[in-house]
Amino acid sequence: MPLSFSSRNPEKLSALVAAVGSNAIAGTIAEATSFTDKFWIISQSQT
């Protein structure tokens, strides 16, 4: 099953994509919303 990760800076997700494997891709938030009709929003707070 394909898995899309998104970020304002998708290049920062390269290690995560590599760890997940060949079914993972990284892109912008706009690209992720066009990838599927279901998605999770997960935010990391920066303190």
mmCIF entry with sequence, helices, sheets and N, C-alpha, C, O atoms, coordinates in Angstrom:
data_MODEL
# 
_entry.id   MODEL 
# 
_entity.id                         1 
_entity.type                       polymer 
_entity.pdbx_number_of_molecules   1 
# 
_entity_poly.entity_id                      1 
_entity_poly.type                           'polypeptide(L)' 
_entity_poly.nstd_linkage                   no 
_entity_poly.nstd_monomer                   no 
_entity_poly.pdbx_seq_one_letter_code       MPLSFSSRNPEKLSALVAAVGSNAIAGTIAEATSFTDKFWIISQSQT 
_entity_poly.pdbx_seq_one_letter_code_can   MPLSFSSRNPEKLSALVAAVGSNAIAGTIAEATSFTDKFWIISQSQT 
_entity_poly.pdbx_strand_id                 A 
# 
loop_
_entity_poly_seq.entity_id 
_entity_poly_seq.num 
_entity_poly_seq.mon_id 
_entity_poly_seq.hetero 
1 1  MET n 
1 2  PRO n 
1 3  LEU n 
1 4  SER n 
1 5  PHE n 
1 6  SER n 
1 7  SER n 
1 8  ARG n 
1 9  ASN n 
1 10 PRO n 
1 11 GLU n 
1 12 LYS n 
1 13 LEU n 
1 14 SER n 
1 15 ALA n 
1 16 LEU n 
1 17 VAL n 
1 18 ALA n 
1 19 ALA n 
1 20 VAL n 
1 21 GLY n 
1 22 SER n 
1 23 ASN n 
1 24 ALA n 
1 25 ILE n 
1 26 ALA n 
1 27 GLY n 
1 28 THR n 
1 29 ILE n 
1 30 ALA n 
1 31 GLU n 
1 32 ALA n 
1 33 THR n 
1 34 SER n 
1 35 PHE n 
1 36 THR n 
1 37 ASP n 
1 38 LYS n 
1 39 PHE n 
1 40 TRP n 
1 41 ILE n 
1 42 ILE n 
1 43 SER n 
1 44 GLN n 
1 45 SER n 
1 46 GLN n 
1 47 THR n 
# 
_struct_asym.id          A 
_struct_asym.entity_id   1 
# 
loop_
_struct_conf.conf_type_id 
_struct_conf.id 
_struct_conf.pdbx_PDB_helix_id 
_struct_conf.beg_label_comp_id 
_struct_conf.beg_label_asym_id 
_struct_conf.beg_label_seq_id 
_struct_conf.pdbx_beg_PDB_ins_code 
_struct_conf.end_label_comp_id 
_struct_conf.end_label_asym_id 
_struct_conf.end_label_seq_id 
_struct_conf.pdbx_end_PDB_ins_code 
_struct_conf.beg_auth_comp_id 
_struct_conf.beg_auth_asym_id 
_struct_conf.beg_auth_seq_id 
_struct_conf.end_auth_comp_id 
_struct_conf.end_auth_asym_id 
_struct_conf.end_auth_seq_id 
_struct_conf.pdbx_PDB_helix_class 
_struct_conf.details 
_struct_conf.pdbx_PDB_helix_length 
HELX_P HELX_P1 AA1 PRO A 10 ? LEU A 13 ? PRO A 10 LEU A 13 5 ? 4 
HELX_P HELX_P2 AA2 SER A 14 ? VAL A 20 ? SER A 14 VAL A 20 1 ? 7 
HELX_P HELX_P3 AA3 ILE A 29 ? PHE A 35 ? ILE A 29 PHE A 35 1 ? 7 
# 
_struct_conf_type.id          HELX_P 
_struct_conf_type.criteria    ? 
_struct_conf_type.reference   ? 
# 
_struct_sheet.id               AA1 
_struct_sheet.type             ? 
_struct_sheet.number_strands   2 
_struct_sheet.details          ? 
# 
_struct_sheet_order.sheet_id     AA1 
_struct_sheet_order.range_id_1   1 
_struct_sheet_order.range_id_2   2 
_struct_sheet_order.offset       ? 
_struct_sheet_order.sense        parallel 
# 
loop_
_struct_sheet_range.sheet_id 
_struct_sheet_range.id 
_struct_sheet_range.beg_label_comp_id 
_struct_sheet_range.beg_label_asym_id 
_struct_sheet_range.beg_label_seq_id 
_struct_sheet_range.pdbx_beg_PDB_ins_code 
_struct_sheet_range.end_label_comp_id 
_struct_sheet_range.end_label_asym_id 
_struct_sheet_range.end_label_seq_id 
_struct_sheet_range.pdbx_end_PDB_ins_code 
_struct_sheet_range.beg_auth_comp_id 
_struct_sheet_range.beg_auth_asym_id 
_struct_sheet_range.beg_auth_seq_id 
_struct_sheet_range.end_auth_comp_id 
_struct_sheet_range.end_auth_asym_id 
_struct_sheet_range.end_auth_seq_id 
AA1 1 LEU A 3  ? SER A 6  ? LEU A 3  SER A 6  
AA1 2 ALA A 24 ? GLY A 27 ? ALA A 24 GLY A 27 
# 
loop_
_atom_site.group_PDB 
_atom_site.id 
_atom_site.type_symbol 
_atom_site.label_atom_id 
_atom_site.label_alt_id 
_atom_site.label_comp_id 
_atom_site.label_asym_id 
_atom_site.label_entity_id 
_atom_site.label_seq_id 
_atom_site.pdbx_PDB_ins_code 
_atom_site.Cartn_x 
_atom_site.Cartn_y 
_atom_site.Cartn_z 
_atom_site.occupancy 
_atom_site.B_iso_or_equiv 
_atom_site.pdbx_formal_charge 
_atom_site.auth_seq_id 
_atom_site.auth_comp_id 
_atom_site.auth_asym_id 
_atom_site.auth_atom_id 
_atom_site.pdbx_PDB_model_num 
ATOM 1   N N  . MET A 1 1  ? 0.847   -1.164 0.000  1.00 0.00 ? 1  MET A N  1 
ATOM 2   C CA . MET A 1 1  ? 0.000   0.000  0.000  1.00 0.00 ? 1  MET A CA 1 
ATOM 3   C C  . MET A 1 1  ? 0.902   1.239  0.000  1.00 0.00 ? 1  MET A C  1 
ATOM 4   O O  . MET A 1 1  ? 1.788   1.342  0.848  1.00 0.00 ? 1  MET A O  1 
ATOM 5   N N  . PRO A 1 2  ? 0.702   2.168  -0.915 1.00 0.00 ? 2  PRO A N  1 
ATOM 6   C CA . PRO A 1 2  ? 1.514   3.387  -0.957 1.00 0.00 ? 2  PRO A CA 1 
ATOM 7   C C  . PRO A 1 2  ? 1.267   4.264  0.270  1.00 0.00 ? 2  PRO A C  1 
ATOM 8   O O  . PRO A 1 2  ? 0.161   4.306  0.810  1.00 0.00 ? 2  PRO A O  1 
ATOM 9   N N  . LEU A 1 3  ? 2.290   4.943  0.686  1.00 0.00 ? 3  LEU A N  1 
ATOM 10  C CA . LEU A 1 3  ? 2.223   5.821  1.843  1.00 0.00 ? 3  LEU A CA 1 
ATOM 11  C C  . LEU A 1 3  ? 2.879   7.139  1.485  1.00 0.00 ? 3  LEU A C  1 
ATOM 12  O O  . LEU A 1 3  ? 4.013   7.163  1.006  1.00 0.00 ? 3  LEU A O  1 
ATOM 13  N N  . SER A 1 4  ? 2.175   8.231  1.713  1.00 0.00 ? 4  SER A N  1 
ATOM 14  C CA . SER A 1 4  ? 2.692   9.557  1.382  1.00 0.00 ? 4  SER A CA 1 
ATOM 15  C C  . SER A 1 4  ? 2.916   10.356 2.660  1.00 0.00 ? 4  SER A C  1 
ATOM 16  O O  . SER A 1 4  ? 2.029   10.449 3.509  1.00 0.00 ? 4  SER A O  1 
ATOM 17  N N  . PHE A 1 5  ? 4.097   10.924 2.787  1.00 0.00 ? 5  PHE A N  1 
ATOM 18  C CA . PHE A 1 5  ? 4.418   11.830 3.886  1.00 0.00 ? 5  PHE A CA 1 
ATOM 19  C C  . PHE A 1 5  ? 4.498   13.235 3.315  1.00 0.00 ? 5  PHE A C  1 
ATOM 20  O O  . PHE A 1 5  ? 4.975   13.423 2.196  1.00 0.00 ? 5  PHE A O  1 
ATOM 21  N N  . SER A 1 6  ? 4.037   14.215 4.066  1.00 0.00 ? 6  SER A N  1 
ATOM 22  C CA . SER A 1 6  ? 4.098   15.582 3.556  1.00 0.00 ? 6  SER A CA 1 
ATOM 23  C C  . SER A 1 6  ? 4.674   16.526 4.591  1.00 0.00 ? 6  SER A C  1 
ATOM 24  O O  . SER A 1 6  ? 4.633   16.282 5.797  1.00 0.00 ? 6  SER A O  1 
ATOM 25  N N  . SER A 1 7  ? 5.206   17.604 4.072  1.00 0.00 ? 7  SER A N  1 
ATOM 26  C CA . SER A 1 7  ? 5.826   18.616 4.909  1.00 0.00 ? 7  SER A CA 1 
ATOM 27  C C  . SER A 1 7  ? 5.959   19.888 4.093  1.00 0.00 ? 7  SER A C  1 
ATOM 28  O O  . SER A 1 7  ? 5.920   19.860 2.863  1.00 0.00 ? 7  SER A O  1 
ATOM 29  N N  . ARG A 1 8  ? 6.115   20.999 4.787  1.00 0.00 ? 8  ARG A N  1 
ATOM 30  C CA . ARG A 1 8  ? 6.463   22.234 4.076  1.00 0.00 ? 8  ARG A CA 1 
ATOM 31  C C  . ARG A 1 8  ? 7.827   22.092 3.423  1.00 0.00 ? 8  ARG A C  1 
ATOM 32  O O  . ARG A 1 8  ? 8.138   22.770 2.443  1.00 0.00 ? 8  ARG A O  1 
ATOM 33  N N  . ASN A 1 9  ? 8.638   21.198 3.980  1.00 0.00 ? 9  ASN A N  1 
ATOM 34  C CA . ASN A 1 9  ? 9.991   20.940 3.482  1.00 0.00 ? 9  ASN A CA 1 
ATOM 35  C C  . ASN A 1 9  ? 10.159  19.435 3.266  1.00 0.00 ? 9  ASN A C  1 
ATOM 36  O O  . ASN A 1 9  ? 10.793  18.765 4.081  1.00 0.00 ? 9  ASN A O  1 
ATOM 37  N N  . PRO A 1 10 ? 9.599   18.893 2.179  1.00 0.00 ? 10 PRO A N  1 
ATOM 38  C CA . PRO A 1 10 ? 9.615   17.441 1.985  1.00 0.00 ? 10 PRO A CA 1 
ATOM 39  C C  . PRO A 1 10 ? 11.010  16.841 1.884  1.00 0.00 ? 10 PRO A C  1 
ATOM 40  O O  . PRO A 1 10 ? 11.180  15.649 2.138  1.00 0.00 ? 10 PRO A O  1 
ATOM 41  N N  . GLU A 1 11 ? 12.005  17.629 1.523  1.00 0.00 ? 11 GLU A N  1 
ATOM 42  C CA . GLU A 1 11 ? 13.374  17.105 1.453  1.00 0.00 ? 11 GLU A CA 1 
ATOM 43  C C  . GLU A 1 11 ? 13.873  16.661 2.826  1.00 0.00 ? 11 GLU A C  1 
ATOM 44  O O  . GLU A 1 11 ? 14.796  15.850 2.910  1.00 0.00 ? 11 GLU A O  1 
ATOM 45  N N  . LYS A 1 12 ? 13.287  17.171 3.887  1.00 0.00 ? 12 LYS A N  1 
ATOM 46  C CA . LYS A 1 12 ? 13.675  16.767 5.245  1.00 0.00 ? 12 LYS A CA 1 
ATOM 47  C C  . LYS A 1 12 ? 13.136  15.381 5.613  1.00 0.00 ? 12 LYS A C  1 
ATOM 48  O O  . LYS A 1 12 ? 13.499  14.836 6.656  1.00 0.00 ? 12 LYS A O  1 
ATOM 49  N N  . LEU A 1 13 ? 12.286  14.817 4.778  1.00 0.00 ? 13 LEU A N  1 
ATOM 50  C CA . LEU A 1 13 ? 11.678  13.518 5.061  1.00 0.00 ? 13 LEU A CA 1 
ATOM 51  C C  . LEU A 1 13 ? 12.405  12.360 4.394  1.00 0.00 ? 13 LEU A C  1 
ATOM 52  O O  . LEU A 1 13 ? 11.929  11.226 4.455  1.00 0.00 ? 13 LEU A O  1 
ATOM 53  N N  . SER A 1 14 ? 13.526  12.610 3.770  1.00 0.00 ? 14 SER A N  1 
ATOM 54  C CA . SER A 1 14 ? 14.203  11.563 2.996  1.00 0.00 ? 14 SER A CA 1 
ATOM 55  C C  . SER A 1 14 ? 14.605  10.364 3.855  1.00 0.00 ? 14 SER A C  1 
ATOM 56  O O  . SER A 1 14 ? 14.495  9.227  3.396  1.00 0.00 ? 14 SER A O  1 
ATOM 57  N N  . ALA A 1 15 ? 15.063  10.584 5.077  1.00 0.00 ? 15 ALA A N  1 
ATOM 58  C CA . ALA A 1 15 ? 15.447  9.464  5.945  1.00 0.00 ? 15 ALA A CA 1 
ATOM 59  C C  . ALA A 1 15 ? 14.221  8.630  6.326  1.00 0.00 ? 15 ALA A C  1 
ATOM 60  O O  . ALA A 1 15 ? 14.290  7.401  6.363  1.00 0.00 ? 15 ALA A O  1 
ATOM 61  N N  . LEU A 1 16 ? 13.120  9.288  6.603  1.00 0.00 ? 16 LEU A N  1 
ATOM 62  C CA . LEU A 1 16 ? 11.882  8.580  6.946  1.00 0.00 ? 16 LEU A CA 1 
ATOM 63  C C  . LEU A 1 16 ? 11.390  7.755  5.762  1.00 0.00 ? 16 LEU A C  1 
ATOM 64  O O  . LEU A 1 16 ? 11.022  6.592  5.925  1.00 0.00 ? 16 LEU A O  1 
ATOM 65  N N  . VAL A 1 17 ? 11.383  8.345  4.582  1.00 0.00 ? 17 VAL A N  1 
ATOM 66  C CA . VAL A 1 17 ? 10.943  7.635  3.381  1.00 0.00 ? 17 VAL A CA 1 
ATOM 67  C C  . VAL A 1 17 ? 11.839  6.429  3.121  1.00 0.00 ? 17 VAL A C  1 
ATOM 68  O O  . VAL A 1 17 ? 11.347  5.352  2.786  1.00 0.00 ? 17 VAL A O  1 
ATOM 69  N N  . ALA A 1 18 ? 13.136  6.600  3.272  1.00 0.00 ? 18 ALA A N  1 
ATOM 70  C CA . ALA A 1 18 ? 14.073  5.490  3.064  1.00 0.00 ? 18 ALA A CA 1 
ATOM 71  C C  . ALA A 1 18 ? 13.832  4.371  4.075  1.00 0.00 ? 18 ALA A C  1 
ATOM 72  O O  . ALA A 1 18 ? 13.922  3.193  3.729  1.00 0.00 ? 18 ALA A O  1 
ATOM 73  N N  . ALA A 1 19 ? 13.528  4.732  5.321  1.00 0.00 ? 19 ALA A N  1 
ATOM 74  C CA . ALA A 1 19 ? 13.295  3.728  6.359  1.00 0.00 ? 19 ALA A CA 1 
ATOM 75  C C  . ALA A 1 19 ? 12.005  2.943  6.113  1.00 0.00 ? 19 ALA A C  1 
ATOM 76  O O  . ALA A 1 19 ? 11.939  1.751  6.412  1.00 0.00 ? 19 ALA A O  1 
ATOM 77  N N  . VAL A 1 20 ? 10.996  3.597  5.577  1.00 0.00 ? 20 VAL A N  1 
ATOM 78  C CA . VAL A 1 20 ? 9.716   2.933  5.329  1.00 0.00 ? 20 VAL A CA 1 
ATOM 79  C C  . VAL A 1 20 ? 9.810   1.994  4.132  1.00 0.00 ? 20 VAL A C  1 
ATOM 80  O O  . VAL A 1 20 ? 9.226   0.911  4.139  1.00 0.00 ? 20 VAL A O  1 
ATOM 81  N N  . GLY A 1 21 ? 10.537  2.407  3.119  1.00 0.00 ? 21 GLY A N  1 
ATOM 82  C CA . GLY A 1 21 ? 10.730  1.525  1.968  1.00 0.00 ? 21 GLY A CA 1 
ATOM 83  C C  . GLY A 1 21 ? 10.165  2.066  0.673  1.00 0.00 ? 21 GLY A C  1 
ATOM 84  O O  . GLY A 1 21 ? 9.788   3.234  0.570  1.00 0.00 ? 21 GLY A O  1 
ATOM 85  N N  . SER A 1 22 ? 10.116  1.187  -0.310 1.00 0.00 ? 22 SER A N  1 
ATOM 86  C CA . SER A 1 22 ? 9.794   1.601  -1.674 1.00 0.00 ? 22 SER A CA 1 
ATOM 87  C C  . SER A 1 22 ? 8.353   2.065  -1.877 1.00 0.00 ? 22 SER A C  1 
ATOM 88  O O  . SER A 1 22 ? 8.053   2.682  -2.899 1.00 0.00 ? 22 SER A O  1 
ATOM 89  N N  . ASN A 1 23 ? 7.467   1.789  -0.947 1.00 0.00 ? 23 ASN A N  1 
ATOM 90  C CA . ASN A 1 23 ? 6.078   2.244  -1.083 1.00 0.00 ? 23 ASN A CA 1 
ATOM 91  C C  . ASN A 1 23 ? 5.852   3.641  -0.530 1.00 0.00 ? 23 ASN A C  1 
ATOM 92  O O  . ASN A 1 23 ? 4.729   4.143  -0.583 1.00 0.00 ? 23 ASN A O  1 
ATOM 93  N N  . ALA A 1 24 ? 6.878   4.277  -0.007 1.00 0.00 ? 24 ALA A N  1 
ATOM 94  C CA . ALA A 1 24 ? 6.731   5.595  0.598  1.00 0.00 ? 24 ALA A CA 1 
ATOM 95  C C  . ALA A 1 24 ? 7.239   6.683  -0.339 1.00 0.00 ? 24 ALA A C  1 
ATOM 96  O O  . ALA A 1 24 ? 8.207   6.496  -1.076 1.00 0.00 ? 24 ALA A O  1 
ATOM 97  N N  . ILE A 1 25 ? 6.558   7.822  -0.289 1.00 0.00 ? 25 ILE A N  1 
ATOM 98  C CA . ILE A 1 25 ? 6.990   9.003  -1.025 1.00 0.00 ? 25 ILE A CA 1 
ATOM 99  C C  . ILE A 1 25 ? 6.864   10.214 -0.115 1.00 0.00 ? 25 ILE A C  1 
ATOM 100 O O  . ILE A 1 25 ? 6.122   10.188 0.867  1.00 0.00 ? 25 ILE A O  1 
ATOM 101 N N  . ALA A 1 26 ? 7.587   11.265 -0.441 1.00 0.00 ? 26 ALA A N  1 
ATOM 102 C CA . ALA A 1 26 ? 7.492   12.523 0.293  1.00 0.00 ? 26 ALA A CA 1 
ATOM 103 C C  . ALA A 1 26 ? 7.117   13.618 -0.686 1.00 0.00 ? 26 ALA A C  1 
ATOM 104 O O  . ALA A 1 26 ? 7.537   13.602 -1.843 1.00 0.00 ? 26 ALA A O  1 
ATOM 105 N N  . GLY A 1 27 ? 6.333   14.558 -0.220 1.00 0.00 ? 27 GLY A N  1 
ATOM 106 C CA . GLY A 1 27 ? 5.938   15.668 -1.071 1.00 0.00 ? 27 GLY A CA 1 
ATOM 107 C C  . GLY A 1 27 ? 5.434   16.827 -0.245 1.00 0.00 ? 27 GLY A C  1 
ATOM 108 O O  . GLY A 1 27 ? 5.489   16.813 0.985  1.00 0.00 ? 27 GLY A O  1 
ATOM 109 N N  . THR A 1 28 ? 4.947   17.817 -0.937 1.00 0.00 ? 28 THR A N  1 
ATOM 110 C CA . THR A 1 28 ? 4.382   18.973 -0.258 1.00 0.00 ? 28 THR A CA 1 
ATOM 111 C C  . THR A 1 28 ? 3.006   18.616 0.295  1.00 0.00 ? 28 THR A C  1 
ATOM 112 O O  . THR A 1 28 ? 2.454   17.563 -0.023 1.00 0.00 ? 28 THR A O  1 
ATOM 113 N N  . ILE A 1 29 ? 2.469   19.483 1.107  1.00 0.00 ? 29 ILE A N  1 
ATOM 114 C CA . ILE A 1 29 ? 1.133   19.261 1.662  1.00 0.00 ? 29 ILE A CA 1 
ATOM 115 C C  . ILE A 1 29 ? 0.102   19.216 0.535  1.00 0.00 ? 29 ILE A C  1 
ATOM 116 O O  . ILE A 1 29 ? -0.811  18.392 0.566  1.00 0.00 ? 29 ILE A O  1 
ATOM 117 N N  . ALA A 1 30 ? 0.240   20.087 -0.451 1.00 0.00 ? 30 ALA A N  1 
ATOM 118 C CA . ALA A 1 30 ? -0.683  20.089 -1.593 1.00 0.00 ? 30 ALA A CA 1 
ATOM 119 C C  . ALA A 1 30 ? -0.613  18.773 -2.357 1.00 0.00 ? 30 ALA A C  1 
ATOM 120 O O  . ALA A 1 30 ? -1.643  18.247 -2.777 1.00 0.00 ? 30 ALA A O  1 
ATOM 121 N N  . GLU A 1 31 ? 0.579   18.241 -2.538 1.00 0.00 ? 31 GLU A N  1 
ATOM 122 C CA . GLU A 1 31 ? 0.731   16.959 -3.231 1.00 0.00 ? 31 GLU A CA 1 
ATOM 123 C C  . GLU A 1 31 ? 0.089   15.828 -2.435 1.00 0.00 ? 31 GLU A C  1 
ATOM 124 O O  . GLU A 1 31 ? -0.523  14.930 -3.014 1.00 0.00 ? 31 GLU A O  1 
ATOM 125 N N  . ALA A 1 32 ? 0.225   15.866 -1.123 1.00 0.00 ? 32 ALA A N  1 
ATOM 126 C CA . ALA A 1 32 ? -0.354  14.809 -0.284 1.00 0.00 ? 32 ALA A CA 1 
ATOM 127 C C  . ALA A 1 32 ? -1.876  14.826 -0.333 1.00 0.00 ? 32 ALA A C  1 
ATOM 128 O O  . ALA A 1 32 ? -2.502  13.766 -0.333 1.00 0.00 ? 32 ALA A O  1 
ATOM 129 N N  . THR A 1 33 ? -2.479  16.001 -0.374 1.00 0.00 ? 33 THR A N  1 
ATOM 130 C CA . THR A 1 33 ? -3.942  16.060 -0.411 1.00 0.00 ? 33 THR A CA 1 
ATOM 131 C C  . THR A 1 33 ? -4.497  15.555 -1.733 1.00 0.00 ? 33 THR A C  1 
ATOM 132 O O  . THR A 1 33 ? -5.642  15.105 -1.788 1.00 0.00 ? 33 THR A O  1 
ATOM 133 N N  . SER A 1 34 ? -3.712  15.620 -2.790 1.00 0.00 ? 34 SER A N  1 
ATOM 134 C CA . SER A 1 34 ? -4.179  15.081 -4.069 1.00 0.00 ? 34 SER A CA 1 
ATOM 135 C C  . SER A 1 34 ? -3.853  13.592 -4.205 1.00 0.00 ? 34 SER A C  1 
ATOM 136 O O  . SER A 1 34 ? -4.312  12.941 -5.144 1.00 0.00 ? 34 SER A O  1 
ATOM 137 N N  . PHE A 1 35 ? -3.068  13.056 -3.278 1.00 0.00 ? 35 PHE A N  1 
ATOM 138 C CA . PHE A 1 35 ? -2.647  11.658 -3.310 1.00 0.00 ? 35 PHE A CA 1 
ATOM 139 C C  . PHE A 1 35 ? -3.793  10.718 -2.957 1.00 0.00 ? 35 PHE A C  1 
ATOM 140 O O  . PHE A 1 35 ? -3.888  9.621  -3.507 1.00 0.00 ? 35 PHE A O  1 
ATOM 141 N N  . THR A 1 36 ? -4.659  11.140 -2.048 1.00 0.00 ? 36 THR A N  1 
ATOM 142 C CA . THR A 1 36 ? -5.739  10.284 -1.558 1.00 0.00 ? 36 THR A CA 1 
ATOM 143 C C  . THR A 1 36 ? -6.870  11.141 -1.012 1.00 0.00 ? 36 THR A C  1 
ATOM 144 O O  . THR A 1 36 ? -6.725  12.356 -0.880 1.00 0.00 ? 36 THR A O  1 
ATOM 145 N N  . ASP A 1 37 ? -7.981  10.519 -0.699 1.00 0.00 ? 37 ASP A N  1 
ATOM 146 C CA . ASP A 1 37 ? -9.082  11.258 -0.089 1.00 0.00 ? 37 ASP A CA 1 
ATOM 147 C C  . ASP A 1 37 ? -9.125  11.073 1.427  1.00 0.00 ? 37 ASP A C  1 
ATOM 148 O O  . ASP A 1 37 ? -10.015 11.608 2.088  1.00 0.00 ? 37 ASP A O  1 
ATOM 149 N N  . LYS A 1 38 ? -8.176  10.322 1.983  1.00 0.00 ? 38 LYS A N  1 
ATOM 150 C CA . LYS A 1 38 ? -8.086  10.118 3.433  1.00 0.00 ? 38 LYS A CA 1 
ATOM 151 C C  . LYS A 1 38 ? -6.669  10.427 3.880  1.00 0.00 ? 38 LYS A C  1 
ATOM 152 O O  . LYS A 1 38 ? -5.706  9.990  3.251  1.00 0.00 ? 38 LYS A O  1 
ATOM 153 N N  . PHE A 1 39 ? -6.538  11.178 4.964  1.00 0.00 ? 39 PHE A N  1 
ATOM 154 C CA . PHE A 1 39 ? -5.205  11.471 5.461  1.00 0.00 ? 39 PHE A CA 1 
ATOM 155 C C  . PHE A 1 39 ? -5.240  11.816 6.939  1.00 0.00 ? 39 PHE A C  1 
ATOM 156 O O  . PHE A 1 39 ? -6.276  12.200 7.480  1.00 0.00 ? 39 PHE A O  1 
ATOM 157 N N  . TRP A 1 40 ? -4.098  11.674 7.576  1.00 0.00 ? 40 TRP A N  1 
ATOM 158 C CA . TRP A 1 40 ? -3.904  12.003 8.987  1.00 0.00 ? 40 TRP A CA 1 
ATOM 159 C C  . TRP A 1 40 ? -3.136  13.309 9.062  1.00 0.00 ? 40 TRP A C  1 
ATOM 160 O O  . TRP A 1 40 ? -2.259  13.568 8.238  1.00 0.00 ? 40 TRP A O  1 
ATOM 161 N N  . ILE A 1 41 ? -3.458  14.115 10.028 1.00 0.00 ? 41 ILE A N  1 
ATOM 162 C CA . ILE A 1 41 ? -2.685  15.325 10.281 1.00 0.00 ? 41 ILE A CA 1 
ATOM 163 C C  . ILE A 1 41 ? -1.989  15.122 11.619 1.00 0.00 ? 41 ILE A C  1 
ATOM 164 O O  . ILE A 1 41 ? -2.637  14.977 12.656 1.00 0.00 ? 41 ILE A O  1 
ATOM 165 N N  . ILE A 1 42 ? -0.675  15.114 11.582 1.00 0.00 ? 42 ILE A N  1 
ATOM 166 C CA . ILE A 1 42 ? 0.124   14.930 12.791 1.00 0.00 ? 42 ILE A CA 1 
ATOM 167 C C  . ILE A 1 42 ? 1.079   16.106 12.879 1.00 0.00 ? 42 ILE A C  1 
ATOM 168 O O  . ILE A 1 42 ? 1.810   16.399 11.933 1.00 0.00 ? 42 ILE A O  1 
ATOM 169 N N  . SER A 1 43 ? 1.067   16.764 14.002 1.00 0.00 ? 43 SER A N  1 
ATOM 170 C CA . SER A 1 43 ? 1.885   17.959 14.168 1.00 0.00 ? 43 SER A CA 1 
ATOM 171 C C  . SER A 1 43 ? 2.835   17.773 15.337 1.00 0.00 ? 43 SER A C  1 
ATOM 172 O O  . SER A 1 43 ? 2.469   17.215 16.371 1.00 0.00 ? 43 SER A O  1 
ATOM 173 N N  . GLN A 1 44 ? 4.034   18.237 15.162 1.00 0.00 ? 44 GLN A N  1 
ATOM 174 C CA . GLN A 1 44 ? 5.023   18.196 16.235 1.00 0.00 ? 44 GLN A CA 1 
ATOM 175 C C  . GLN A 1 44 ? 5.173   19.606 16.778 1.00 0.00 ? 44 GLN A C  1 
ATOM 176 O O  . GLN A 1 44 ? 5.499   20.537 16.041 1.00 0.00 ? 44 GLN A O  1 
ATOM 177 N N  . SER A 1 45 ? 4.933   19.755 18.073 1.00 0.00 ? 45 SER A N  1 
ATOM 178 C CA . SER A 1 45 ? 5.108   21.082 18.657 1.00 0.00 ? 45 SER A CA 1 
ATOM 179 C C  . SER A 1 45 ? 6.589   21.346 18.866 1.00 0.00 ? 45 SER A C  1 
ATOM 180 O O  . SER A 1 45 ? 7.352   20.450 19.226 1.00 0.00 ? 45 SER A O  1 
ATOM 181 N N  . GLN A 1 46 ? 6.968   22.553 18.640 1.00 0.00 ? 46 GLN A N  1 
ATOM 182 C CA . GLN A 1 46 ? 8.362   22.937 18.821 1.00 0.00 ? 46 GLN A CA 1 
ATOM 183 C C  . GLN A 1 46 ? 8.441   23.891 19.997 1.00 0.00 ? 46 GLN A C  1 
ATOM 184 O O  . GLN A 1 46 ? 7.918   25.005 19.955 1.00 0.00 ? 46 GLN A O  1 
ATOM 185 N N  . THR A 1 47 ? 9.109   23.430 21.049 1.00 0.00 ? 47 THR A N  1 
ATOM 186 C CA . THR A 1 47 ? 9.208   24.262 22.249 1.00 0.00 ? 47 THR A CA 1 
ATOM 187 C C  . THR A 1 47 ? 10.610  24.746 22.452 1.00 0.00 ? 47 THR A C  1 
ATOM 188 O O  . THR A 1 47 ? 10.883  25.462 23.415 1.00 0.00 ? 47 THR A O  1 
# 
